[in-house]
Amino acid sequence: MSDGLNAKLPGPLLRRLKSMGQLLPPTLMIGKQGLSPEFMRSLDAELEGRELVKIKFTAFKAEKKELVKKLALDSSSHLVMRVGNVAVLYRQNSDAAKRRISG
């Protein structure tokens, strides 16, 4: 599951993020439109506000491994985990006062 996208996250933080990610409901879904500009803007807004985002694939299930890598790279986030048709991404808020997850 380590695609190199979470290599920069320290072990304790990664374990905590995985635990938190399992409890999250999916906040975004990838459907027929795929990785549209609107989806990428929504992802950026969710990462900015929540830091930890769960994404569910309702389409493109065969390409999800490649799409998750692209999502992480394009959004400057880390892949926390990918299980089945769900992926969890993390990006620390650049504003320390707005951070929800310390690490």
C-alpha positions as CSV (number, residue, x, y, z in Angstrom):
1,M,0.0,0.0,0.0
2,S,3.0,2.3,0.3
3,D,3.2,3.9,-3.1
4,G,5.9,6.4,-1.9
5,L,3.2,9.1,-1.6
6,N,3.1,8.7,2.2
7,A,6.9,8.3,2.6
8,K,7.3,11.7,4.2
9,L,4.7,11.1,7.0
10,P,6.2,9.9,10.3
11,G,5.0,6.5,11.4
12,P,3.0,7.6,14.5
13,L,1.2,10.3,12.5
14,L,0.4,7.9,9.7
15,R,-1.1,5.4,12.1
16,R,-3.2,8.1,13.7
17,L,-4.4,9.3,10.3
18,K,-5.3,5.8,9.2
19,S,-7.3,5.3,12.4
20,M,-9.1,8.6,11.9
21,G,-9.7,7.9,8.2
22,Q,-11.5,4.7,9.0
23,L,-14.1,6.6,10.9
24,L,-14.7,9.3,8.4
25,P,-17.6,9.2,6.0
26,P,-16.7,9.8,2.4
27,T,-16.6,13.6,1.8
28,L,-16.0,13.4,-2.0
29,M,-17.0,10.9,-4.7
30,I,-15.4,10.3,-8.1
31,G,-18.2,9.6,-10.5
32,K,-18.7,9.9,-14.3
33,Q,-17.0,13.3,-14.5
34,G,-13.8,11.9,-13.2
35,L,-11.1,14.3,-12.1
36,S,-12.8,17.4,-13.5
37,P,-11.5,20.9,-12.6
38,E,-14.6,21.2,-10.3
39,F,-13.7,18.0,-8.5
40,M,-10.1,19.2,-8.0
41,R,-11.3,22.6,-6.6
42,S,-13.6,20.7,-4.2
43,L,-10.8,18.5,-3.1
44,D,-8.5,21.4,-2.5
45,A,-11.2,23.2,-0.5
46,E,-11.8,20.0,1.6
47,L,-8.1,19.5,2.2
48,E,-7.7,23.1,3.2
49,G,-10.7,22.9,5.7
50,R,-10.4,19.4,7.0
51,E,-6.9,18.2,6.2
52,L,-8.1,14.6,6.1
53,V,-10.4,13.7,3.2
54,K,-12.0,10.3,2.4
55,I,-12.8,9.8,-1.3
56,K,-15.1,7.1,-2.7
57,F,-14.9,5.8,-6.3
58,T,-18.3,5.3,-7.8
59,A,-16.8,5.1,-11.3
60,F,-13.3,4.5,-12.7
61,K,-12.8,1.6,-10.2
62,A,-10.4,-0.1,-12.5
63,E,-8.1,3.0,-12.7
64,K,-8.4,3.9,-9.0
65,K,-4.8,3.1,-8.2
66,E,-3.4,5.5,-10.8
67,L,-6.1,8.1,-10.1
68,V,-5.3,8.2,-6.4
69,K,-1.6,8.8,-7.2
70,K,-2.6,11.6,-9.5
71,L,-4.9,13.1,-6.9
72,A,-2.2,13.1,-4.3
73,L,0.4,14.6,-6.6
74,D,-2.0,17.3,-8.1
75,S,-3.3,18.3,-4.7
76,S,0.1,18.2,-2.9
77,S,-1.3,15.7,-0.4
78,H,-0.3,12.4,1.0
79,L,-2.0,9.1,0.4
80,V,-2.8,7.8,3.9
81,M,-4.6,4.6,2.7
82,R,-6.4,3.0,-0.2
83,V,-8.8,0.2,0.6
84,G,-11.3,-1.1,-1.9
85,N,-13.0,1.8,-3.6
86,V,-12.0,4.3,-1.0
87,A,-8.9,6.4,-0.5
88,V,-7.9,8.8,2.3
89,L,-5.7,11.8,1.6
90,Y,-4.0,14.2,4.0
91,R,-2.6,17.7,3.6
92,Q,-1.5,19.7,6.6
93,N,-3.0,23.2,6.6
94,S,-0.4,25.9,5.8
95,D,-1.9,28.1,8.5
96,A,-0.8,26.8,11.9
97,A,-3.8,28.4,13.6
98,K,-6.3,26.5,11.3
99,R,-4.7,23.1,11.8
100,R,-7.1,20.4,13.0
101,I,-4.5,17.6,13.1
102,S,-1.2,18.1,14.9
103,G,1.8,16.2,13.9
